[in-house]
Amino acid sequence: METTIEVTEQSQVAEARRAVADLGAEVGLSAHDLGRAALVATEACTNLVKYGRQGVMVLSKFSEAGARGVQLIAIDSGPGFANFGASARDGHSTGGSLGVGLGAIMRSSDLFDCYTREGQGSALLSRVSAGAVPVQAVPGSLWVGSRASAKLGHVESGDAWGVFDSRRLRRLCVADGLGHGPLAAIAGHAAITAFHAAALRDTPQDILQQAHVALKSTRGAVMAVLALDTEAGTATFSGVGNIVAMLHSESRQQHMVSTEGIVGYSVRVFRSHEYAWTPGSTAILASDGLSSRWNLIRYPGLMARHPALIAAVLYRDYARDTDDATVVVAKVAP
């Protein structure tokens, strides 16, 4: 669950700081850790006010690799950093903020990442964990980041996603319940429930077939399931409807193929397709609340960043507020 705060004026900096404190208390951050999270929120949001255009702070909880805490993403459409190295040095003030620059944010974070392109905005990721536990992905585990929101003016979203990650099975699912609002949310939730019920033992195609039965009492959903086998070097994909699915590697960018239909209503045929999965590959799945006209060539270096940053940048540039929107990005930790 995300909390999104627009940050375009100074009063909203305090709002973000309060939201971080509330979220940190929920996950059990100590007073010291809450202080670190507050510093990150204050400095990052002040930078959004000074330099950002359409600045947003996105807050969420995380639990990963034995660590739990709060995740903060500050993202804008501003000028970007001409010199990230200078901005990260101690004593370098980013636009009249605390005067401690990004260096203090980096030191206060248990995980930090940043993506910026001059003239294309910036995205900053910070995770603050309880007890300052290092936030490091377990080698071979599925490393996932997302951004999701309901249609403007709606509380509930028909989009839903899930992940299943065991030692040998790594699976990802995105579903989009038809329409918007509570009935769409019921369908989306039912799709992910069906995914989790079958993820341990069944193939992506089998999972969709079982979801097709489970969703008969709902308005239906479009849905996609991806299974990764790093030992075999394969990504097996099965999709129904217009979930956008892409594989990115050093050598190519490839769209994965879905069949037409609506899970729970009408599907002529279920098919799976197998693709190559190489070390460093990235999978991106998104509902049609994001424009499908991504061109990752526009973002040199982005695919090397944390999945949460990749998702945040794509959401910023391609999400539409006329629909529920979800983007999920996954890698396998080296």
C-alpha positions as CSV (number, residue, x, y, z in Angstrom):
1,M,0.0,0.0,0.0
2,E,1.4,3.4,-1.0
3,T,1.0,6.9,0.4
4,T,1.5,9.5,-2.3
5,I,2.1,13.2,-1.3
6,E,2.4,16.0,-3.8
7,V,5.4,18.2,-2.8
8,T,5.3,21.5,-4.5
9,E,5.4,23.9,-1.6
10,Q,7.1,24.1,1.8
11,S,4.1,23.2,3.9
12,Q,3.9,19.8,2.2
13,V,7.4,19.0,3.5
14,A,6.0,18.8,7.0
15,E,3.1,16.7,5.8
16,A,5.5,14.2,4.3
17,R,7.6,14.1,7.5
18,R,4.5,13.4,9.6
19,A,3.4,10.6,7.2
20,V,6.9,9.0,7.4
21,A,6.7,9.2,11.2
22,D,3.3,7.4,11.2
23,L,4.5,4.8,8.8
24,G,7.7,4.2,10.7
25,A,5.8,3.8,14.0
26,E,3.6,1.1,12.3
27,V,6.7,-1.0,11.4
28,G,8.4,-0.5,14.7
29,L,11.2,2.0,13.9
30,S,13.1,3.2,17.0
31,A,13.4,6.9,17.8
32,H,16.8,6.9,16.2
33,D,15.6,5.3,13.0
34,L,12.6,7.6,12.9
35,G,15.0,10.5,13.1
36,R,16.9,9.1,10.1
37,A,13.7,8.7,8.1
38,A,12.6,12.2,9.0
39,L,16.0,13.6,7.8
40,V,15.6,11.8,4.5
41,A,12.0,13.0,4.0
42,T,12.9,16.6,4.9
43,E,15.9,16.9,2.7
44,A,14.4,15.1,-0.2
45,C,11.1,17.0,-0.1
46,T,12.9,20.3,0.3
47,N,14.8,19.5,-2.9
48,L,11.5,18.8,-4.6
49,V,10.2,22.2,-3.6
50,K,13.3,24.0,-4.7
51,Y,14.1,22.2,-7.9
52,G,11.4,19.8,-8.8
53,R,8.4,20.1,-11.1
54,Q,5.4,18.0,-10.2
55,G,7.3,16.6,-7.3
56,V,5.9,13.6,-5.5
57,M,7.0,11.6,-2.4
58,V,5.8,8.0,-2.4
59,L,5.9,6.2,0.9
60,S,5.5,2.5,1.6
61,K,6.5,-0.3,4.0
62,F,8.9,-3.0,3.0
63,S,9.9,-6.4,4.3
64,E,12.8,-8.0,2.5
65,A,15.8,-10.2,3.3
66,G,15.1,-10.1,7.1
67,A,14.8,-6.4,7.2
68,R,11.7,-4.3,7.6
69,G,11.1,-0.5,7.5
70,V,9.9,2.4,5.4
71,Q,10.7,3.1,1.7
72,L,10.7,6.7,0.4
73,I,10.8,7.6,-3.2
74,A,11.1,11.3,-4.2
75,I,10.5,11.8,-7.9
76,D,10.0,14.9,-10.1
77,S,10.0,16.2,-13.7
78,G,12.6,18.9,-13.0
79,P,15.9,19.7,-14.6
80,G,17.8,16.7,-13.0
81,F,21.3,16.8,-11.6
82,A,24.0,18.1,-13.9
83,N,26.5,16.8,-11.5
84,F,25.3,14.1,-9.1
85,G,28.8,13.7,-7.5
86,A,28.8,17.3,-6.4
87,S,25.3,17.1,-5.1
88,A,26.3,14.1,-3.0
89,R,29.2,15.8,-1.3
90,D,29.0,16.9,2.3
91,G,28.3,20.6,2.6
92,H,26.8,20.9,-0.8
93,S,23.4,22.5,-0.4
94,T,20.8,21.5,-3.0
95,G,18.8,24.7,-3.3
96,G,18.8,26.1,0.2
97,S,17.9,22.9,2.0
98,L,19.6,21.7,5.1
99,G,22.9,22.3,3.5
100,V,23.9,18.6,3.9
101,G,23.0,17.6,0.4
102,L,22.5,14.1,-0.8
103,G,25.4,12.8,1.2
104,A,23.4,12.9,4.4
105,I,20.5,11.2,2.8
106,M,22.8,8.4,1.6
107,R,24.3,8.0,5.1
108,S,20.9,8.0,6.7
109,S,19.7,5.3,4.4
110,D,20.2,1.5,4.7
111,L,19.6,1.3,1.0
112,F,20.0,4.3,-1.4
113,D,19.7,4.6,-5.2
114,C,19.1,7.4,-7.6
115,Y,18.4,7.9,-11.2
116,T,18.7,11.3,-12.9
117,R,19.0,12.6,-16.4
118,E,19.7,16.3,-17.1
119,G,16.5,17.8,-18.4
120,Q,14.4,14.6,-17.6
121,G,13.9,14.8,-13.9
122,S,15.2,12.7,-11.0
123,A,14.1,9.8,-8.8
124,L,15.6,9.0,-5.4
125,L,15.1,5.9,-3.4
126,S,15.8,5.5,0.3
127,R,15.0,2.6,2.6
128,V,15.3,3.0,6.4
129,S,15.1,-0.3,8.3
130,A,14.4,-1.1,11.9
131,G,17.8,-1.4,13.7
132,A,19.7,-0.2,10.7
133,V,19.7,-3.7,9.3
134,P,21.5,-3.7,5.9
135,V,18.9,-4.0,3.1
136,Q,20.5,-6.5,0.8
137,A,18.8,-8.8,-1.6
138,V,19.5,-12.5,-1.0
139,P,21.5,-13.8,-4.1
140,G,19.1,-15.6,-6.4
141,S,16.0,-14.1,-4.8
142,L,13.4,-12.1,-6.8
143,W,14.0,-8.4,-6.4
144,V,10.7,-6.5,-7.0
145,G,9.6,-2.9,-7.2
146,S,6.2,-1.4,-8.1
147,R,4.0,1.6,-8.4
148,A,0.2,1.5,-8.3
149,S,-2.7,3.8,-8.0
150,A,-6.5,3.9,-8.5
151,K,-8.2,5.9,-11.2
152,L,-8.4,9.6,-10.2
153,G,-11.3,10.1,-7.8
154,H,-11.5,6.4,-6.9
155,V,-10.4,4.8,-3.6
156,E,-10.2,1.2,-4.8
157,S,-8.2,-0.1,-7.7
158,G,-9.1,-3.0,-10.0
159,D,-5.4,-3.6,-10.5
160,A,-3.6,-6.1,-8.3
161,W,-0.3,-7.9,-8.4
162,G,1.5,-10.7,-6.6
163,V,4.8,-12.4,-6.3
164,F,5.8,-15.9,-5.3
165,D,9.5,-16.5,-4.5
166,S,10.9,-19.8,-3.2
167,R,14.3,-21.3,-3.7
168,R,13.3,-22.9,-7.0
169,L,10.2,-21.1,-8.1
170,R,10.0,-17.4,-8.9
171,R,6.7,-16.2,-10.2
172,L,5.1,-12.8,-10.8
173,C,1.5,-11.9,-11.6
174,V,-0.4,-8.7,-12.6
175,A,-4.2,-8.6,-13.0
176,D,-6.6,-5.8,-14.0
177,G,-10.2,-6.3,-13.1
178,L,-12.6,-5.0,-15.7
179,G,-13.7,-1.4,-15.2
180,H,-13.0,0.6,-12.1
181,G,-14.1,0.8,-8.4
182,P,-15.2,-1.9,-6.0
183,L,-16.4,-4.6,-8.4
184,A,-13.2,-4.3,-10.4
185,A,-11.2,-4.6,-7.2
186,I,-13.1,-7.8,-6.3
187,A,-12.1,-9.3,-9.6
188,G,-8.5,-8.2,-9.3
189,H,-8.2,-9.5,-5.8
190,A,-9.7,-12.9,-6.9
191,A,-7.2,-13.2,-9.7
192,I,-4.2,-12.7,-7.3
193,T,-5.8,-15.1,-4.8
194,A,-6.0,-17.7,-7.5
195,F,-2.4,-17.0,-8.5
196,H,-1.2,-17.6,-4.9
197,A,-3.3,-20.8,-4.6
198,A,-1.6,-22.4,-7.6
199,A,1.8,-20.7,-7.8
200,L,3.6,-23.4,-5.8
201,R,2.8,-26.3,-8.2
202,D,1.5,-25.1,-11.5
203,T,2.8,-23.5,-14.7
204,P,1.7,-20.0,-15.8
205,Q,-0.8,-21.5,-18.3
206,D,-2.3,-23.7,-15.6
207,I,-2.5,-20.8,-13.2
208,L,-4.5,-18.8,-15.7
209,Q,-6.8,-21.7,-16.4
210,Q,-7.6,-22.1,-12.7
211,A,-8.1,-18.4,-12.3
212,H,-10.5,-18.6,-15.2
213,V,-12.7,-20.9,-13.1
214,A,-12.2,-18.9,-9.9
215,L,-13.3,-15.6,-11.5
216,K,-16.6,-16.9,-13.0
217,S,-18.5,-15.1,-10.3
218,T,-16.8,-11.8,-10.9
219,R,-16.8,-9.3,-13.8
220,G,-13.5,-10.9,-15.0
221,A,-10.0,-9.6,-15.5
222,V,-7.1,-9.5,-17.8
223,M,-4.1,-11.3,-16.3
224,A,-0.5,-12.3,-16.9
225,V,1.8,-14.7,-15.1
226,L,5.6,-14.9,-15.5
227,A,7.8,-17.8,-14.2
228,L,11.5,-17.5,-14.0
229,D,14.0,-20.4,-14.0
230,T,17.5,-19.0,-13.7
231,E,19.2,-22.4,-13.8
232,A,17.6,-23.2,-17.2
233,G,17.9,-19.5,-18.3
234,T,14.2,-19.3,-19.2
235,A,11.2,-17.0,-18.6
236,T,7.9,-18.7,-19.3
237,F,5.0,-16.3,-19.8
238,S,1.2,-16.7,-20.2
239,G,-1.1,-13.8,-20.5
240,V,-4.7,-13.1,-21.4
241,G,-5.7,-9.6,-22.4
242,N,-3.8,-6.4,-22.5
243,I,-1.3,-6.6,-19.7
244,V,1.9,-5.2,-21.2
245,A,4.9,-7.5,-20.5
246,M,8.5,-6.8,-21.5
247,L,11.9,-8.5,-21.0
248,H,15.0,-6.3,-21.1
249,S,18.5,-7.6,-21.3
250,E,21.8,-6.1,-22.3
251,S,21.3,-7.2,-25.9
252,R,17.6,-6.8,-26.6
253,Q,14.2,-5.5,-25.5
254,Q,11.4,-8.0,-26.1
255,H,7.6,-7.8,-25.7
256,M,6.0,-11.0,-24.4
257,V,2.9,-12.2,-26.2
258,S,-0.6,-12.6,-24.7
259,T,-3.8,-14.1,-26.1
260,E,-7.1,-12.3,-26.4
261,G,-9.9,-12.7,-23.9
262,I,-11.1,-12.0,-20.4
263,V,-10.2,-14.4,-17.5
264,G,-13.4,-15.5,-15.9
265,Y,-15.6,-14.7,-18.9
266,S,-14.2,-15.8,-22.3
267,V,-10.8,-17.2,-23.3
268,R,-10.5,-19.2,-26.6
269,V,-7.1,-20.7,-25.8
270,F,-4.5,-20.5,-23.1
271,R,-0.9,-20.4,-24.3
272,S,2.6,-20.2,-22.8
273,H,5.6,-18.7,-24.5
274,E,9.2,-19.3,-23.5
275,Y,11.9,-16.6,-23.6
276,A,15.6,-16.4,-22.8
277,W,16.5,-15.1,-19.3
278,T,20.1,-14.1,-18.8
279,P,21.9,-12.6,-15.8
280,G,21.0,-9.0,-15.5
281,S,17.6,-9.4,-17.3
282,T,14.7,-7.3,-16.1
283,A,11.0,-8.1,-16.4
284,I,8.4,-5.3,-16.6
285,L,4.6,-6.0,-16.3
286,A,2.0,-3.2,-16.4
287,S,-1.7,-2.7,-16.7
288,D,-3.2,-0.5,-19.5
289,G,-3.3,2.4,-17.0
290,L,0.2,3.0,-18.4
291,S,0.7,3.9,-22.0
292,S,2.4,1.0,-23.8
293,R,4.6,3.3,-25.8
294,W,7.7,2.9,-23.6
295,N,11.0,3.4,-25.2
296,L,13.7,2.3,-22.7
297,I,16.4,3.7,-25.0
298,R,15.3,7.1,-23.7
299,Y,16.6,6.1,-20.3
300,P,20.2,5.1,-20.5
301,G,21.3,3.3,-17.3
302,L,17.8,3.0,-15.8
303,M,17.7,-0.8,-16.1
304,A,20.7,-1.0,-13.9
305,R,18.9,0.7,-11.0
306,H,16.7,-0.7,-8.2
307,P,13.4,-2.2,-9.5
308,A,11.5,0.3,-7.4
309,L,13.2,3.2,-9.1
310,I,12.6,1.7,-12.6
311,A,8.9,1.4,-11.7
312,A,8.7,4.9,-10.3
313,V,10.2,6.5,-13.4
314,L,8.0,4.5,-15.9
315,Y,5.0,5.4,-13.8
316,R,5.9,9.1,-13.7
317,D,6.3,9.3,-17.5
318,Y,3.5,6.9,-18.7
319,A,0.7,6.6,-16.2
320,R,-2.7,7.9,-17.0
321,D,-5.0,9.2,-14.3
322,T,-8.1,8.2,-16.3
323,D,-7.5,4.5,-15.3
324,D,-6.2,2.3,-12.6
325,A,-2.4,2.1,-13.2
326,T,0.1,-0.5,-12.0
327,V,3.7,-1.3,-13.1
328,V,5.8,-4.1,-11.5
329,V,9.5,-4.6,-12.2
330,A,11.5,-7.7,-11.3
331,K,15.1,-8.8,-11.4
332,V,16.9,-11.8,-9.9
333,A,19.5,-10.7,-7.4
334,P,23.0,-11.6,-8.5
